[in-house]
Amino acid sequence: MDDALKSANAAIAVGEVPVGAVIVKDDKIIGRGHNRTRIDNDPTAHAEMVAIRQATQFLGNDRLEGCDLWVTLEPCTMCAGAIAHARIARLYFGADDPKGGAVDSGVKFFESPTCHHKPEVYAGIAEDISAKLLVEFFQSRRN
């Protein structure tokens, strides 16, 4: 999670919402991302999507079987769908997202009977640090 938090801090440096993600296979980071929606003018450039794209390019395969995704914020519906399609084995996330999350909050995507792949899910990893980054980022925007 430390590497995902480093990516979240990189997002702050470019004015993006501080969410970071890494994908790990065999103890090696093969994908890394932070939110890039504003700098890329791309609403799909969430940290998870950026990391998934990088990892699939690294492996030369659209499936990320045996991979772990570490992300600082609970994934949204779009990202949960991509996680399922990529067949990611394990999802570790930090802060809950009661408004936009889709794993333990909202639509609970992986619990849907139409979801074809459910990763193992581990929530609350470095939750306080992840949440603090978000709170401080949005407080600084309001001041």
C-alpha positions in Angstrom: 0.0 0.0 0.0 3.0 2.3 0.5 3.5 2.4 -3.3 -0.2 3.2 -3.9 0.1 6.0 -1.4 3.2 7.4 -3.2 1.1 7.4 -6.4 -1.7 9.2 -4.6 0.8 11.9 -3.5 2.0 12.2 -7.1 -1.6 12.9 -8.0 -1.7 15.8 -5.6 1.5 17.2 -7.2 -0.4 17.6 -10.5 -3.7 18.8 -9.0 -5.5 15.5 -9.3 -7.7 13.9 -6.6 -5.2 11.8 -4.5 -6.0 8.3 -5.4 -3.1 5.9 -6.2 -3.0 2.3 -7.4 -0.4 -0.4 -8.0 -0.8 -3.9 -9.5 1.5 -6.6 -8.2 2.3 -10.0 -9.7 4.9 -12.3 -8.1 6.0 -9.6 -5.7 6.8 -7.2 -8.5 4.9 -4.0 -9.4 3.8 -4.3 -13.0 1.3 -1.4 -13.1 1.2 1.9 -11.4 -1.3 4.8 -11.6 -2.8 7.8 -10.1 -5.9 9.8 -11.0 -5.3 11.6 -14.4 -8.8 12.6 -15.4 -8.1 16.3 -15.5 -4.6 16.2 -17.0 -5.6 13.7 -19.7 -9.1 15.1 -20.2 -10.3 11.5 -19.8 -13.1 10.6 -17.3 -11.9 7.0 -17.4 -8.4 7.8 -16.2 -8.9 6.7 -12.6 -5.9 5.4 -10.8 -7.1 1.8 -11.1 -7.7 2.1 -14.9 -4.2 3.6 -15.4 -2.6 0.8 -13.5 -4.6 -1.9 -15.2 -3.7 -0.5 -18.7 0.0 -0.4 -17.7 -0.1 -4.0 -16.3 -1.9 -5.5 -19.3 0.7 -3.8 -21.6 3.5 -5.2 -19.4 2.1 -8.8 -19.6 0.8 -8.5 -23.2 -2.5 -9.9 -22.0 -5.9 -8.5 -21.2 -6.2 -10.9 -18.2 -4.4 -10.1 -15.0 -4.9 -13.5 -13.4 -2.8 -14.0 -10.3 -2.4 -10.2 -9.8 -3.2 -8.1 -6.8 -4.5 -4.5 -7.0 -3.7 -2.1 -4.2 -5.6 1.2 -4.3 -6.1 3.9 -1.8 -9.8 4.4 -2.3 -12.7 2.0 -2.7 -13.2 1.5 -6.5 -16.2 3.0 -8.3 -18.5 0.9 -10.6 -16.4 1.5 -13.7 -13.2 0.4 -12.0 -14.9 -2.6 -10.3 -16.1 -3.7 -13.8 -12.6 -3.4 -15.1 -11.2 -5.4 -12.2 -13.7 -8.2 -12.9 -13.0 -8.2 -16.6 -9.2 -8.3 -16.0 -9.7 -11.2 -13.6 -7.7 -9.6 -10.9 -7.2 -12.1 -8.0 -7.1 -9.8 -5.0 -8.2 -6.3 -4.3 -6.8 -4.3 -1.4 -8.2 -0.9 -0.8 -7.8 1.9 1.8 -10.6 4.4 2.4 -14.3 3.6 1.9 -16.1 5.8 -0.6 -19.7 6.0 0.5 -20.7 8.3 -2.4 -18.9 6.7 -5.3 -17.7 3.3 -4.1 -19.0 0.1 -5.6 -17.4 -2.6 -3.6 -18.6 -2.3 0.0 -20.7 0.8 -0.7 -23.3 1.7 -3.4 -24.1 -1.0 -5.9 -21.7 -3.6 -4.4 -20.7 -4.6 -7.9 -19.0 -7.9 -7.0 -22.2 -9.1 -5.2 -24.3 -8.8 -8.4 -25.4 -12.1 -9.9 -24.3 -10.8 -13.3 -20.7 -10.2 -12.2 -18.6 -12.9 -13.8 -15.5 -12.6 -11.6 -15.2 -11.6 -7.9 -11.7 -10.9 -6.5 -10.9 -11.5 -2.9 -11.5 -8.2 -1.2 -9.6 -6.7 1.7 -10.8 -3.3 2.8 -9.4 -0.7 5.3 -5.7 -1.1 4.4 -4.0 2.2 5.5 -7.5 3.6 5.7 -6.7 6.5 7.9 -3.8 7.7 5.8 -5.8 7.3 2.6 -8.8 9.2 4.0 -6.6 12.0 5.4 -5.1 12.6 1.9 -8.5 13.0 0.4 -9.9 15.2 3.2 -6.9 17.5 3.2 -7.0 17.7 -0.6 -10.6 18.8 -0.7 -10.2 21.1 2.2 -7.4 22.9 0.4 -9.7 23.3 -2.7 -12.4 25.0 -0.6 -10.1 27.5 1.0 
